[in-house]
Amino acid sequence: MSFIRSTLPKLTLVLLVFLSACSRSMELTPAAMPTLIPPSPTATASATPVPSTLWIGEAVPDALREEAQASGLPLAFYADTAVLRLDVAGVPAVVNWTYALVAPFPTIPVGISGEDLRDAWEGNAPEPWSGSPLWMAESTQQALTALWGEAGSGAVRTADSDQLLETVWNEKRGWAIIPFESIQVDWKVLTIDGQSPLHNDFDAESYPLIVPFALICDEPCPIPLPELTVTNRDPEKLTTLLMTGVTALVRATAYKMEVEGINYPAQDIGDWLRDADIAHISNEIPFDPNCPPPNPNKKDLQFCSDPKYIELLEYVGADVIELTGNHFQDRGSAATLFTLELYNERGWPYYGGGADLADAQKPITMEHNGNKLAFIGCNPVGPDFAWARDDGWPGAAPCDFDYMTAQISQLREDGYLPIATFQYYEYYSAEPRPWQVRDFQTMADAGAVVVSGSQAHFAQAKALYNGAFIDYGIGNLFFDQMDIPVVGTRREFLDRHVFYNGRYLGVELLTAMLEDYARPRPMTPVERNDFLTFIFNESGWGEMVPTLTPTPTRTPYPPTKTPVP
């Protein structure tokens, strides 16, 4: 995939002529009135408008309001005294503002139908939000009222924009509608009829939460129209990154690739990786031309992969390779350097491992749609022979926390959004250990927006910390652990992170179940509900939001607290 910079230029709004315009009055607080021209005491609806004044309707969202105010036009108290009026448009408009249906991050349902959303607006919310109002800012309520009519009694409640997150999180079944630019990591964005503004395949034509706005001026308009951003969701400013866990094309997984075909492991989830703008693969195993045929019953833990298996990584659209794994040096330096050559030939940047210590420790940077991302990683576990050295010994990057935090801080100052990953100590249970919490939070405190544990064979808890998302263990991707050595290793996360206009918006947790020792598939709704309920409990969130489907009477993967050596 290519990484390009692009921006959407601001376009001058076309002049819209209305036979009649909205005359709804509004009171502006002092903070919202950079320049106010009071109406004449004798002003009436037929009075001559005060020249060069702008009235902004109550439905206009904060970001658009601030941009209009920045135009320098003095603001009018009333619509009928203004030359220009900015408000919800009754005809096709050149400003289309996207909103999102959101809930607290530890929410299990994926989304609802457009019909259910309208029912909720009218006061008949579906489960699990039955009886819970839709929260939103006052301007959002005004905008949706202009489109849908008045909400049902008790269906909607409003709060200041800066209080919505805390308000909704404090409710057991809270949800809200917010402008797209207000999305942050603490929110889970719910789909509507399968559509999400966080997705690359977002179809604005079929999405119900887009509100048209327009500048209205009676002809002949005596002043030039100010330039306003035409949308708050420009696909040319969006970047999706898919982060994955352990890839180890060995033992039974490799055997299945020989029997079923090299691309067999990606049969069911390949589109998840290919659809991302940037696909991350943590490949722990070196490619070796002298690698013996795969043995599904192999007992020792010295691993290698046949070089032809790199076709699988090509097939899923790999863009960046993590090399923090313990097994990167299993076949010696020649195989390690051969593996690096394969990556270089394909133009795949790698990090967390390399030809020597400097190569292994260096962060890598890339830019896509104007979003500047950086990756850095390390391995605190060893063993010693697996670590790269400054004498030319290749391997994984040992953890130097002073170096990593300094690099992350500098990258953040340079405008990058850092992603820090660990090949951490392996635990076959979900709860993070105190030292694990300390090390992961250290990366977030330095400025990392995403901190991930790539080591986990057993998926671990998640956390929201200091504006960052922490995944203590993603789980396997392509590895043959079919509930071995403990029940639960079949369950996997693939974390889809979203960046927009130089800002981290948050993550969507994709969930998969390993089949046939090689092939992850999307979880069924019951499997996903069970998995997320377990993980959110282990993360300290408890049962924040009930599930849409009944809780299974059978738990197929009982949690275990017993670490396996």
N, C-alpha and C positions, 0 to 999 in steps of 0.2 A: 504494500500500500504506500501511497505517497503522502507526504506531509507538507501542506501548503498553508500560506497565510492569505486570508481574504477577509474583507470587511464589506458591509453593506452601506453604501453611501446614503447619507440623508437625502431625502427627496422633498422637494417643495410641495406642500399640499395643494391640490387643485381647489379651485374656487367652487364651492357648492352653493347653489341658489335654492332657497326654500321659500315657498309662498308664505309660510308662517314658521316662526322659530319658537323654540321653547322659551318661555318667559318666567320660568321658575326662579324665584329669588333665593339668595343665599347670604349668609353672614360669614365673613372671613375673619379668622383670628388674626391678631397682630403678626404672628409668625408667618402667616400665609399671605401677607400684604406688603410686598417690597415697595410698591407704588400704588397708591389708591387715589382716585379722583372721585370725590363724593358727588352724588347727584344734585342737581339743582332743586331747591325747595319746591319749585313749581313743576318739576319734571313729571310728565305723564307718559303713557304708552305711545302717544303720538308726537312727543317732543323730539326735537332734533338731537341725535346722539352726540355725546361728547366726543370730539375727534380722537382717534388713535387710542382707543381703550379696548380692553379685553376682559370678557367675562368667562369664568371657568365654572362649568357645572359641577354639582355635588357628586356626580357619578365618576368624575375623572380620577384615575388612580394617582397616587402620590408621585410616582416617577414621571408620569406624563405632565402632571400639574407643575412640578418643579422645572421641567424643561420649557414649558410654555412661559412660566414666569421669568425664566432666564432670557427670554427674547428681548426683554427691556420695555415691552409695552406696558403702560400703566393699567392697573386693574380697575374694573368698574364694579360698583356695588350690585347693580341689577342688570339682567340680560337686556332689557329694553333701552338701556342707556349706553350700550356698548356697540362699537363698530363691528367687532369680532366676537363670536361666541364659540367656545369649545365645549362640546357635549356629545352624548351618545347620538349617533347618526341614525336617521330614519331611512336613509337610502345607502347604497354601497359607498363605503368610505375608504380613504387612503390610509387611515390609522386603524389597525386591527390589533387589539390587546388580548393576549392569551392569559387565561387563568388556569389554575390547577386545583383539583380536588385532593386534599391532603388529610393525613391522620398522623398521630405520633409514630415514630419509626418502628417500635415493636408492635406493629399491627399486622395481622396474618392475612386477612383478605387482600386479594390483588386489586380488585376494582368492582365496579357495578355497571349496570346498563344505563343508558341515557334516560330510559323510561323511569327507572328507579330514582334517578337523580331528580327528575321533575316531580315525582311523587313525594320525595323528601322535601322539596321546595313548598309543596302544597300541604305538608304536615303529615305525610304517611311514609316515614323513612323505613327502609328495609332493615332486616337484621344484619349485623349486630348493632345498628345505630337507631333502632326503634326507640322512640321516646327521647332521643338526644337531638338538640337543635343543631343546625348548621351554623358554625361560627364564621364571621367575616368582618372586615372593616366596613364602616358606614358607606364609603364610596362604592365598595363592591356590591353591597345590597342595593344601592341606588341604580347601579349599572344593570344588574340582573333584573331588577323590577321593570326597567325600561324595556327589556326584552321579553320577560315572561309574565309581567303583571305582578300584583301584590302577592307576597308569600302568605301561606296559611298561618293561622294563629299559632304562635309559639314555635313555628318551624325554623325561624332564623333568629339568631342573636348576634349583636355586634360588640366589638371591642376595638380599642386602638390597635393599629397595626403592630406596634412594638410590644403589645401584650397578648397577642393571639397565641403564640407558641406556648407560653406558660399556662394560659387559660385552658387551652385544649388538652395539654398534657395532664392537667389536674383532673380532667374528667375521665371516668372509666371507659366511656365509649365516645370520646371526643373526635370530631372531624371538622374540617373547615374548607373554605374556598379562598385562595389567595392569588394575587398576580404572579405570573411566572417568575418575575425578578425577585420575588420574596422567598423562593424555594431555598432551603438550606438543609444541611445534613440531618438535622433532628426530625425532619418531616419524611414521611413515606408518601410518595405521589401515587394516587390510586388511578387506575385506568378507567375510562368511560367507554363502553362498547369496545374494549380492547385497545383504545387509543390513549397514549401518554405523550405529553409534550417533551418528555425526557428521551423518547425513542427516535432513532434516525428515520424510521419509516412513518413518522407522524403524519397523519392526513388531516390538515386543517379544515378541509371542506366538510368532513363528517364529524368534527369535534364541536360539542355544544357550548363550550366555555370560551368562545372568542367574541369579544364585544367590539363593534365598530364605533369609532369616534371621528368627528369631523370638525373643522373650522368653518363656521357659517358666517357669511358676509353678504349683505344685500348689495345687488348690483346698482350702479357701478361701485365697486369696492374702492374706497379712497386711499387705502394704504397697502403696501406689499404684505403678502402673507408670510409669517415667520416659518422657518424650516423646523419640522418636528420629525422625530424618528417614526418610521412608518409601522414598526412592529417592535414588540419587546421580546419576540422569539424569532431570531434570524438563524436558519439552519446552517448558515455559513460561519456561525460563531460557536457551534456546538461540537463537542468531542466526547466520544464514548471510549472507555478503556475497560477491557475485560481482564481481570486478574484471576489467575488460577493457582491451584496447589500442586501437589507432587505429580510430575510426569516421570515414569521410570519404565522404559520400554524393554522389559526383561521378563524372565520366568514365564508364567502362564500368559501374561499379556502379549509378549513377543511370540509365543507359540500360537496363540489365536491369530495374530497378524500373519503368520506363515500359512495357516490353514484357511482363514477367511479373507485374507487380503490386507495389505498394509494399512489401508484407510478404514478398516473395520471399526477400530475404537471410536471414531468420530461419526459413526453412522447416524446417531440420533441427536447429537448436540453440536455438530460441526457448524451449523448455521449461527449458533450463539457466538462462536468465535469469529467467524467470517464477517458477521454483520457489525462487529465492533470496528471503530476506526483504528484502534490499537489493540492488538491481541498479545497478551503476556503469557509466556510459557516458562515454567520453572523446571528445566530439564536437568535432573540430578545425575544422569548417566552419560559417560563418554561414549562416543562412537569409535569403534575399533575395527579396522579391516580384518584383523585376525580373531574377531569375536567368534567363539564356538556357537553351534546351533543352540537355540533356546531350549532349556530343560525346565518344564513346569514344576518339577519336583526338586529343583536345585536347593541345597541346604545352606551352603556358605553364602556370605553376603558380599562377595566381590563381583561387581556387575559390569556389563558392557552391552552395547547395542550394535547390531549390524548397521553399517552406514546407510543401507538402503531405507532404513526406517525413518530417515529424515524426511522422506516423502510425506509422512503423516503430518509433520509440522508445517510443511508447505501447503498441504491440503486444507488445514484449518486456518491458514492465513497468518501465521506467526509474524509478529512485528518486532518484539523485543524478548530477549532470552535472559533469564536469571540463572546464575551459575553458583549459587551459594551452597549447593548440595554437598553432603558428606561423601558421596561416592564419585565425585568428579575426577579424582586421581586414582581410582581403583585399578586402572590398567597401566598406570605409570605415565610419565611425562609425554612420551611419544603419542599416546592415544589422546591425551588432553590437548596437546598442540594441534593434532590432526582435527579434533572436534572444533577448535577455534577457527581453523582454516575453513571448515565447511560453513560455519556461520558467516565468516567474512566474505566468502564467495557469493553468498546470497544477500549480502548487504544487511544482515540482521545485527543490530547493535546488541551487545551483551554487557552485563554488569554483575557485580558480586562475585566474580571469578575472572581469571585471566592468565596470561602468559607469565606474569611475575606479580609481585606485590602491588606495584604502582598500577598496573593494568587491572588488577582485580579490585582495587579499592576505588578507582575513579568513578564518579557519577557519570551517567550519560544523560544527554538532553535531547529533546525533540520538540518540534512545534507543529501543531495541526489546527487549522481554522483560527489562528491567532492565539491559541492556548499553548502556553509554554510549560512543558512537563519535564521533570527530572526524576531519574531512578537511581537509588543507591541501596546497597544491601551488604550483609555480612553474615558470617557463621561463627557463633561463639562456642561451638561444641567441639570442633575438630573431627577426627583425631589429628595429631600434629602433621602427619604426612599429607593430609587433605588440604592444608592451608598453603596458600601462595607465600613465597618468601622474596626478599629483596636481592637474593643471590641468583635470581633467574629460575627458581623453582615454580612451576605453574600450580594453580589450584584455586580453591575458594578464598575469599577475602576474610581474614580473621577480623573480629570486631575490635575496632579502636574507637571508643565512644567519643573521645575528645575530637578526633578527626571527623567523625560522621556528623556530630552536632555542628561543628564549624562549617562543614560543607553545606549542610542543610540551611543554616542561617544565611550563608552567603548566596546560595541559590535563591532563597526567598527574597533577599534584597535585590537580586537581579531580575526579579519578575517571574521566576519559575514556581510552579506548584510541585513540591517534592513528594515522591512516593518512596517510603523506606520499607525494606523487607528483611526478614530474618529467616535463616535456617536455624531455628531455635531448638532447644532441648525437646525431645519427643515425650509427650504424655498421652496415654490412652484414656483420657477423660476430658471433659469439656471445660472445667473450671481453670482459669489462668492462675498460675502461682504468683506469690507476691513479688518475686524477683522478675518474673515475666512482665507483670504490670509495670514495675519500675522502668524496665528497659524500653518497653514499647511507648510508655508515656514520655520518656526522655526524648524520643524522636519527635513526638507531637509538640512538645514544649519548644524544641528547636525550630519548628516551623513546618514539619511534614503534615500534609493534609490527609494522607492515607498511610497507615502503618499496618503491614500484613505479615502474618506468620505463614511462610511457605512450606514449613516442615511437616505440618500436622497430617498424620494418617487418620486421626480421629478429630473431626471438626470441633473447634472450640468456640468459646463465647465471643461476643462482639461488645464494643463500647463506643460511646460518643464522648469525646474528651477534647476540651480546648479547641473546639471548632473542627476537629479531625475525626475520621472514622478509623477505629482500630479493630482489626480482625485478628484475634489471637491464634487462629488456625483455620485455614480455608478448607482443609481436607484434601484427599487425593483427587487427581484428574484422571490420568491414565496409569493405573497401577493395579496389580492383581489381588488386592486384599479383599476377598469376599467374606467379610465379617471375621477376618483373621488378623491379628491374634485375639481380638475381642469383638463382640457383637457391636456394630455401629460403624465400622470402617468402610462400609459400602456407601455411606451417606456423604454427599459432597456439596460444597458451595462453589459457585462461580460468581464473583463479585463484579457487577457492571457499574463502574463509576462514571459520573457525568460531570463535565466541565463546560462552562459557558462564559464567553467574553472575559477570560482570565480569572474566573472564579470557580471554586469547587462547589457543586450543588448537592452532591450526595451519592448514595449507592442504592442499587437494586439487587437484592439477593436472589440469584437463580439457584435452584436446588436440583440435584441429580442423584440417581441411584445406580450403582455399578451393577452390571449384568455380565454374566459369562466370563468373569475374570478379566475383562478388557474393555467393555462397552458401557459407558455411563448413558443413562436415558433420563429425560425429564421426569421428576417425581409426579405421582398421582396427587390429586388434591388431599386425600387422606394422609398419604405419606408426608406431604409438605406440611400440613397442619401439625402432625405429630412431631416432625423434626424441628420446626420453628418454635413450637410451644416449649420443647425441651431446651433449645438453645437460648430462647429469651428468658426462661427461668434461670438458666445457668448464668446469664448476663446480668441478673439482678432486677429485671423488669417485671417479673411475675406475669400474671395474666392481665396485661394492660387492656387488651381488647379481645373479646371472645371471637371465635372463628365463625365463618359463615355456615360451615357444615358442622353437623354434630361431632363432638369429640369421639373418636373411635373407642369402642369398649375394649379393644385389644390394642396394646402397645407393642408393635413388632420389634422395637429396638429399645429395650429397657436400659436406662442409663446405668453406667458402671462407674464406680469411683476407684476401682482397683487399677493402679498403673501397672503395666507389664514391662519388665526389664528389657 
